Amino acid sequence: MVNTIVALATAPLKSALAVIRLSGDDAFNIANKAFDKDLLTNKSRGIHYGFIKNGEEIIDEVILLTYVAPSSFTGEDVIEIMCHGSMLIVDQIIGTLIRFGARQAERGEFSSRAFYNGKIDLIQAEAINDMIDATSPEAQKLSLLSLQGETSAHIKPLQIKIADLLSLIEVNIDYPEYLDIEEATNEKIINDVSLMLEETNSLLNEGRQGQIIVEGIRVAIVGKPNVGKSSLLNALIEEDKAIVTDIAGTTRDVVEGRVNLHGLTLHLYDTAGIRESSDQVESIGINKARAEILEADLVILVLDASKPLDLEDEQLLSLTKDKKRIIVYNKSDLATKDDASKIYISALEKDISALEKRIVEIFGIEEAAYSRPALNNTRQLGLLEQVRDDLINAQNDAKNELSLDLVAVNLREAYDHVFEIFGANNESDLSEEIFARFCLGK
């Protein structure tokens, strides 16, 4: 299989400049065949000006940035070609490099090579995509912290503490003759694991807040027809996106919008009014609304403050009772606001500050969370939850006075699950950890 890959590294759009990336063992040889200056005599990191040619035909005037393995993003020889941003020119250059021995890179292949060559861990690799997909400055900032390795460094102390205790247990089991080594008693294991559990729970809490900041909140706006759901969507995004009329059932499909609310990205879904309907098209929209309720992180149930609750309202209250929800009473400008426990709004008048305040409150994001490194996706947090469960099991084993080798089983599981967070499969002999911590070669 061809080892050297090539792809456009910038957006496939007409622009002033484009960057083509070449990575692999033959990167210099392949580029040298297309470049009008010698890159092989003095193979080094540098900047080169010249022309890319296909045989005798000049394709473009370019700047080459050359990186020598392992001092590159992928850990391989890398050449980045900065050319004019015509897609015709880009295609000609990539075609020429493929002709000379490269192959088209697959999606994410440059980042995967960086990961497998030990240049980045999986947390950093995931952060690359998060940076690209960031929809708010806050999400971008957290992703950058992960990309720079700060999130990995934030988790590393927990791994070290588990390894320390696990190593101590293994030494007690395998080298009982060494009397100058601390004894791994059940009491010590229980106390040490208690501290690890406190740290793990803190990391989980920070991570859940980080996940909300990075991924945002999926919000379904639901209610019966003509209560002002579409007006509320428009008020939240400060744009007339959804059609608003006095005709019940105007919204037939889910209308989407997005807004940054004090650092929280809300992915808003205005749904069709839920009611019994014989209209086939409206019924499809109603079914989509019900499905959206199931998918939502938060349901905003809109009721009409100017009218008493009816059977349809009661059905919606029942339908959403098991979801995280906020009940708002719209059309407050037409009603008497006589209940301090209710959230009154007037979507048509853009008076929704009480709702916005409640959304921020309900997710409880600390100010520090916006600048603190944290695990922030489902994979990472799921593995950290497994670490917590492993530690709880190990602590219970110690409390039940099981033998050290049995206690070590769950600690080893916790240790391996931390490794998985970084994207590593821990196949190393634990003796490496032992020898790193104890002087056993007496």
N, C-alpha and C positions, 0 to 999 in steps of 0.2 A: 504494500500500500504506500502511496506517495506520502511522504512525511511532511513536506513543506506546504503550508496553506496560505491562501491569499483571499482578501475580502475588502470591500469598501468599509472604512471605519467611521465615516461621517454619513449624514442622512443622504438618501438617494434623491437629491433635489438639485435643481439648477442653483448654483451659488458661485461666489468668487473663487473659493478654493475647495478642494476635496482631499481626503487623506486615504490612501490605500495601504493596508498593512500586510506584510509578508512575514511569516514566522516558520522556523524549522531549520534542520541541519543544513539544507542546501540554499538557504535564503540568500547568502552572499553570492553563491555561484549563479543562481537564477537571475538575480538582479544585475549581476555583472554582464550577463549576456544581452540585457536590454538597455544598459546605461552606457553612455559614450565615454565614460572615464573608468579607470581601473579601480575596483574595490577590493581586490584580493592581495595585492602586494603588501599593503599596510592595513590589514584587517583590524579595525578599531572602532571605538565609539566616536561618532563625529557627524558633521554636517557637510553635505556635498551638493554642489550646484552643477547642473548639466542638462542633458536631453535624454528622454526615453525614446528608443528607436525599435522599430520592427524591421530587422534587416537594415537596409539603407534608408528606410523611410522614417523621418522624425515624426513622432506622435505628439510630444509636448515638451515644453521647457519646465523643469521640475527642481525641487529641493528634496534630497534624500537625507533622512535621519537614520543612522546606523547604530545598532546596539549589539554587543557581543555577549553571548551566553557566558555565565548565568545572569549577567547584569541587565535584565530586561523584564518587561511585564510578564511574559510567558516563561521566562527562565531559559529560552532558546535564543538563537540568533534571530534578530528582528530587524526588518527594514521598513520604515514608513516613508511612503512617497507622497509628497505634497504637490499636487498638480492643479490645473485650472478646473473649476467646478462644473464642467460640462459632462453630462452622463455619457455622451458619445465618446469623449476622451477617456473617461473612467473605464468604460467597457473595452476600449481598444487596449489600454494598458493592462487590465486584468487578463484579457484574452492573450496578450503577448506573454505575460508571465506564466500562464497556464501552458502555453505552447512550449515554453522553455523548461517545464518540469514541475510547476506548482499545481495544486488543485484548489478548487473553490472550497472555502471553509464552511463548515456547518454552523448552525445557529449556536452561539455561545462557546464555540470551540476555542477561541483565544483565551477566554476566562477559565475554561475547563483545563487547558494546558497549564495555566498559571497555578491552578489548584493542585493538579497532579504532580507538578514539578516543585511543590512546596513554597511557592512565592506568596500564596494567600491561603487562608483557611476557608472553610465553607461559609462561615459567618460573613467574611469579607466578600466572597463570591456572590452571595445573595444580596449583599449591600450594593453591588454594582447595578443590578437590575432595579433595586429599590431607588437608587439615585435617578435612574432614567425615568422611572414611573412616578416619582414624587410629585404630588399635586399641591404641596404647600411648602413654604420656607421651613416650617418646623419639621416636616417629614424629611426634607432634604438634609437638614442639619443632623438628625439622628442617623440617617443612612450614611452620612459622611463620617460620623464617629465610628460606625461599624467598619466602614471601608478602611479607615486609618488604623484599625486594629484595637481601638480603645474598648470596644465591647468585649472582644476576646480577652483582653487584659483584665477586664472587670470580672469575668467568670473564672479566670485561671486560679485565683486563690482558693476557691472551693475545691477544685481538682487537686491542688497541692495538699490541702488538709485531709481529703479522703485518702490520698496516696500515703501521707505520713502515718495515719492510723492503720491503714492496711499493711504497710511495711512493718510497722511495729508488731502487729499480730503475727505476720509471717515469720519474723525473726524469733518471736517467742516460741512459735511452733517448731521451727527448723533448727534453732540454735539455743536450746534450753540451757546448755552448759555455760553460756556467757552471763555471768552474774551481774556484770556492770551495765546491763541493758535494762531499761525501764520495763516493768512488768505490765502487760496488757490485761488489766483486771476488768471485770464486768463494769465496775463503777466508773473507771476511766472511759471505757467505751461509751457508756450511757451519757456521761457528761460531754465528751467530745462530739458525739453525734447530735446532742441537743443544740450545741452551738452551730453545727453545720446545718441543722434544720432551720434555725433562726435565719441564717444567711440565705438558705435556699428559698424560704418563704418571702424574704425581702426581695430577692432577685425575681421571683415570680410576680410579685406585686408591681415592681418596676417594669417588668417585661409586658405585663398586660396593659399598662398605661402607654408604654412605648408602641405596642401593637396598634392601639387605637389612634395614636398620633400618625404612625406611618401608613396604616391601611385605611383609616377613616371609619366612619360609622354609616351603616346602611340604614336609612330612615324611610319607613313607609308612612305616607300620609293617607289615612283612611277615614271614612265616614259615609253616611248615607248621601244620596244625591243632593246637590244644591246647598251644602252647608258651608262652602267656601274653601274647599281643599285646594283648588287650582289657584285661588287668590292667595292662599297661604304660601304655596310654592313660589309664586311670583314675588311675594313680599320677602321671602327668605333669600332668594337669589338676586333680588333687586333688578328684575328683568321680566318683561311680559312674555314669558315663554309658553305658558299654558293658556288655552282659550277660556275666557270667562264670559258666561252668559247667565241669564235668569232661567234658562231652560234646563230642567233636571235631566241628568244623563248626558250632558255635553261631552264629558271625558269618557271615551270609549276604550282607550288603551293607556298603558302606563307611560307617564311623561316624566323624564328624568331631568335632574338639575344637580348642580354641585356648588357648595359655598364653604368658605373658610370662616368658621365661627370661633373667634378668639383662639386660634391655633388648632381647632378641630375641623377636619374635613368632613362635611356631611354630604353623603351621596343620597340625594333625595329622590323619592319615587312617589309621584302623585298618581293615585289609583282611581279607577272608576268607582262611582258611588255604589255601595253594596245594598242591594234590595232584590226582591223577587221581580223578575222581568221575563216577558215572553219574547222580547226582541232578541234575535239570534246574535247580532253583533254586540249589543250591550251585554248579553250573557257571557260572551267570551271575555270581555273586559272585566266583568265581575269575578270570573274564575281566576283571571290573572291577579286581581286585587287580593283574593284569598291566598294565592300562592305567594304573593309578595309579603304578606303578613308573616308567613312561616319563615321566610328568608331574612327578615329584618332583624337588625340589632336593637332597633328602637322603633316603636309604633307611636305615631302621634294621632290620637283619636280625636277627630274634630266633631264637636256637638254644636248645635244651634242655641246660643244663649237667649235668643228672643222667643223661643218656643219651649214648652214642656217636653220632657223625654217621652218618646213613643216606643212602640214595640220594636221598630227597626233599630233605634238607639240601644235598647236593652239587649238585643241580639248581638250588636257590635261590642258592647261591653263584655258580654259573655265570650265572644269569639276571641277577644284580645286579652283576656284576664291573665293568661299564663305567660304573656310576653312582657318584656320591659317596656313600659308605655308611659306616655304623658297624655292626660286628658285635658283638652283645651276647649273653652267655650267661646266660639267665634260670634261675630256680630254684636260685640259688647256695646257698640254705639247705639244699638236698638234695644238694649236691655238694662235692667237695674242690677248693678254689680253688688249684690247683697250677701255674698258668701266669700269670706276672706280666704277660705281653704281652696277655692277654685282658681284656675288660671284663666283670666279673661283676656281675649285679644280681639282686635278688629283688623283682619287681614286686608280688607279693602282699603282701610285708612293707614296701612303699614304700621299699625300699633301692635308689635309682636315682641317687645322687649322682655316681657314677663316669661314668655316661652323660651326665648334665647337664653335667659338666665337659668332657667330650669334645666335645659339641655346640658349646659356646662356643669351645673351642680350634680346632675345624676350620674355623670361619668367620673367625677371626682379626680380630675387630672391635676396633680400638683404642679406648681410653677417650675420646680426643679426638673420635672420629667421632660421638659422641652429641651434641655441641654445636658441630660445625663445619659451615658451609654447604657443600653439595655438590649437584651434579647427581645425581638419584636415580630416574630412570625410564628405560625402554628407549629411548624416542625421544631423550631428551637424550644418553644415553651412546652410542647408535648414531651420532649426528651427531658427537660428540666423537671417536669411533674413526675416522670419516671424515676429520676434521681431522688426526689423527695420520698416517693413510695419505697424505694430501695433502702433509704436511710431509716425510715420508720420501721421497716421489717428488721433491719439489723439491730436497731435499738430494742425492739421487742424480743429478739433472740437473746440479747445480752440480759435483759430483765428476767427472762425465763431461764437464765443460767445455762444456756446451751454451750457446747464446746466452742473453742475459738475458731476451729476450722469451719464450723457451720455459720458462725457470725460473719466470718470473712466472705462467705458466698454472696450475701446481699451487698456487702461493701464493695466487692469486686464488680457486681452489677452496676452499682452507682458510679463507680470509677469508669466503666466502659461506656455508660450512657453520657457522661460528660465528654468523653472522647468523641462520641457520635455528634454532639453539638458542633464540634469543630470540624466534623466531616471525616474523622479518622476512625478506622477500625483498629481497636487496640489489640494487636496480636503479639505484643512484646512480652517477653518473660518478665514477671514482676521482680525478679532478682535484680534487674536493672535499676528499679526504684529503690530496692533495699541497699544496693551497693552505693547508690548516690547519696544515701543518708547515714550509713553506718560504716565504721571502719572494722570490717570483719576479717581482714587478712592479717591477723596477728601471728 
